[in-house]
Amino acid sequence: MENSFVNSKSPLQYLLILSISLMFISTSFASSHSPSLVEVAEQGDIAAVKQALDQGANIEQRDKRQRTPLMAATNANQIEVARLLIDSGADVNARDSIEDSPYLYAGARGLQEILVMTLNHGADLKSLNRYGGTALIPAAERGHVETVQTLIDAGIEVDYVNRLGWTALIEAIVLGDGSDKYAQIVTKLIKGGADVNLADGQGDSPLALATQKGQRNIIEILKSAGAK
């Protein structure tokens, strides 16, 4: 039956049927692989993000890494897309598969504009990253001077201790290089109320750690603040 059906068609008719079939398959494939809201957010395609939201896309949809569109936009520092999503109600505290949130990631990476937006839209200052630390601790570690000040001004706990037994002040010393930006961070943390004598989990004080690393400028700052 199959052979007689094929043979009953002219070559032109057969080619027409084949073309229509291929066109249908191609269209179906394209539809099934159209970019998700997470993908267009990460790409910074604000027009596509607007269109998806207007068409009722789930603003909190997840990709394989459990990232929301806002998380993906934050990862890529897509500021205007992040602004649109936040203004549209995206959760600034939603967690991905490694326990990052838009707020925590923006703080850790010094993404200042997105960080401020998250703070203005309900960022949880008490939320902790996968290392058991607040956003302030990695911000201090990575030398993000402005971000450290922003978080202090927002009221974050300056002396919070993470799972390593380190505060933001200790991370700035132990993982910093003693350069001017770290000296600025140490100064800001002290002005923000950091305890200059709060030791790490091994009993080493900030002054002892700065001395071990030969960070002369930071040693002087600590001593001036009463460190022992």
URDARA-V310908 format. One record per residue. N is the residue number from 1. RES is the residue in three letters. PHI is phi in whole degrees, -180 to 180 (* if undefined). Layout:
n;res;phi
N;RES;PHI
N;RES;PHI
This chain:
n;res;phi
1;MET;*
2;GLU;-63
3;ASN;-65
4;SER;-66
5;PHE;-68
6;VAL;-64
7;ASN;-68
8;SER;-76
9;LYS;-94
10;SER;-75
11;PRO;-54
12;LEU;-66
13;GLN;-64
14;TYR;-63
15;LEU;-65
16;LEU;-65
17;ILE;-63
18;LEU;-64
19;SER;-64
20;ILE;-64
21;SER;-64
22;LEU;-65
23;MET;-64
24;PHE;-64
25;ILE;-63
26;SER;-62
27;THR;-66
28;SER;-64
29;PHE;-64
30;ALA;-63
31;SER;-65
32;SER;-74
33;HIS;-117
34;SER;-67
35;PRO;-59
36;SER;-82
37;LEU;-62
38;VAL;-61
39;GLU;-66
40;VAL;-70
41;ALA;-67
42;GLU;-66
43;GLN;-76
44;GLY;79
45;ASP;-83
46;ILE;-67
47;ALA;-64
48;ALA;-68
49;VAL;-65
50;LYS;-60
51;GLN;-62
52;ALA;-63
53;LEU;-66
54;ASP;-63
55;GLN;-89
56;GLY;90
57;ALA;-61
58;ASN;-72
59;ILE;-67
60;GLU;-110
61;GLN;-62
62;ARG;-124
63;ASP;-100
64;LYS;-64
65;ARG;-95
66;GLN;62
67;ARG;-85
68;THR;-85
69;PRO;-55
70;LEU;-66
71;MET;-62
72;ALA;-66
73;ALA;-64
74;THR;-67
75;ASN;-54
76;ALA;-94
77;ASN;53
78;GLN;-87
79;ILE;-64
80;GLU;-69
81;VAL;-66
82;ALA;-60
83;ARG;-61
84;LEU;-61
85;LEU;-66
86;ILE;-65
87;ASP;-64
88;SER;-89
89;GLY;105
90;ALA;-63
91;ASP;-79
92;VAL;-77
93;ASN;-109
94;ALA;-65
95;ARG;-98
96;ASP;-97
97;SER;-69
98;ILE;-111
99;GLU;69
100;ASP;-86
101;SER;-125
102;PRO;-54
103;TYR;-64
104;LEU;-63
105;TYR;-68
106;ALA;-61
107;GLY;-66
108;ALA;-65
109;ARG;-94
110;GLY;69
111;LEU;-84
112;GLN;-59
113;GLU;-65
114;ILE;-70
115;LEU;-57
116;VAL;-61
117;MET;-62
118;THR;-66
119;LEU;-65
120;ASN;-79
121;HIS;-129
122;GLY;90
123;ALA;-58
124;ASP;-89
125;LEU;-63
126;LYS;-90
127;SER;-69
128;LEU;-118
129;ASN;-82
130;ARG;-68
131;TYR;-98
132;GLY;75
133;GLY;-120
134;THR;-79
135;ALA;-63
136;LEU;-65
137;ILE;-65
138;PRO;-68
139;ALA;-63
140;ALA;-68
141;GLU;-60
142;ARG;-92
143;GLY;79
144;HIS;-88
145;VAL;-60
146;GLU;-63
147;THR;-64
148;VAL;-58
149;GLN;-65
150;THR;-61
151;LEU;-68
152;ILE;-62
153;ASP;-62
154;ALA;-76
155;GLY;100
156;ILE;-67
157;GLU;-72
158;VAL;-73
159;ASP;-99
160;TYR;-63
161;VAL;-108
162;ASN;-87
163;ARG;-66
164;LEU;-81
165;GLY;84
166;TRP;-115
167;THR;-93
168;ALA;-62
169;LEU;-62
170;ILE;-67
171;GLU;-65
172;ALA;-62
173;ILE;-84
174;VAL;-68
175;LEU;-102
176;GLY;-87
177;ASP;-109
178;GLY;76
179;SER;-73
180;ASP;-58
181;LYS;-66
182;TYR;-74
183;ALA;-63
184;GLN;-63
185;ILE;-65
186;VAL;-59
187;THR;-62
188;LYS;-65
189;LEU;-64
190;ILE;-65
191;LYS;-63
192;GLY;-82
193;GLY;107
194;ALA;-63
195;ASP;-81
196;VAL;-73
197;ASN;-112
198;LEU;-76
199;ALA;-79
200;ASP;-82
201;GLY;-65
202;GLN;-97
203;GLY;89
204;ASP;-88
205;SER;-80
206;PRO;-55
207;LEU;-65
208;ALA;-63
209;LEU;-68
210;ALA;-65
211;THR;-67
212;GLN;-59
213;LYS;-93
214;GLY;67
215;GLN;-90
216;ARG;-60
217;ASN;-63
218;ILE;-73
219;ILE;-59
220;GLU;-65
221;ILE;-62
222;LEU;-65
223;LYS;-62
224;SER;-64
225;ALA;-94
226;GLY;93
227;ALA;-69
228;LYS;-128
